[in-house]
């Protein structure tokens, strides 16, 4: 739930996306022969994250480390999302992967990320940005 006492613009972005390769078992090595030399996991590349505003998906991206800025950039491209004083809205993130969209290359991989949500007070002057 997002709410404020002053009018504000809502910004959303991913930060600190980390895909970790946590060792290589036999099945993962068969699917990814260079696994032992790789320090970045593949799990995030097969997961699609969607950010919804009041139940409607607005932006999406994979959770691959290289795609970290995609959600913030896509959010910036939306029509401005503002909240009036006392207004309440639901902001949610959900993620999933296609059950046939990956193989043994994701075994033992882990993923972590932060979702940064900001409500920037609307003032006269330049439009705030999602940085």
Protein Blocks (a to p, Z undefined) as FASTA:
>chain_A
ZZdfbdcddddddehiacddebjafklmmmmmmlmmpcbdfklmmpccdddeehiafbdc
dfbfklmmmmmmmmmmpccddddehiacdddddddddfklccfklgoiacdddddddddd
ddeddddddZZ
